[in-house]
Structure formats: C-alpha cells, structure tokens
Amino acid sequence: MARTVDIIKKQRHATGAAKEKLKEYNRMKKAISTALKEGPMTIPQIADKIGEPPDKVLYYLMTMYKFNMVEVDSIDDMDEYYLYRLKQQKNKK
C-alpha cells in the first residue's frame, strides 16, 4: 500500500522557477554563513565579503533570521548597523 506522501510526490512537481529560487537561496545561505564564520558582521560588510548588493544580502539574511539561523550580536560603534552572527546550535542529547 502506497503512502499518501509518496502519491502526492508523484502527482506534484515543482516548477523550474521554484527550483531555481531554492538553488539561489541555498547559494546565498551558504555564502552568508561562510562569511559569518569569521565573526559578527554588518550587512554592508557581508555584502562586500560575498560580492553581492546589500539589498540582496538583507533579504536573505532576514530570511535566515526568521528561521533562527542567525541572530543580532550588537550594534556598531556609530550606532548605524547591527552586527549579525550565526546562531549557536545547541547539542541535543
């Protein structure tokens, strides 16, 4: 007997556009995460590090924030930008 999930997977297929957006999200998530492994950074610093425009970094960083992958570390010396860092993963036992 087939599981409902397996039946739905056979009937539904993601569009090419949806697959491309997922690839872009994963690429940006990896680039941002790699940059933040060096320590807390502002959005402009991340953008410079990964070679992407700040508005694009902002969009993907806020998505990562929403899903609890990054957190605010502090605010810069000029009180202009927040510094973000990777969220520390707790070890589950």
ABEGO torsion letter per residue (X at the ends): XBBAAAAAAAABBBBAAAAAAAAAAAAAAAAAAAAAAAEBBBAAAAAAAAGBBAAAAAAAAAAAAAAGABBBABBBAAGABBBBBBBBBBBBX
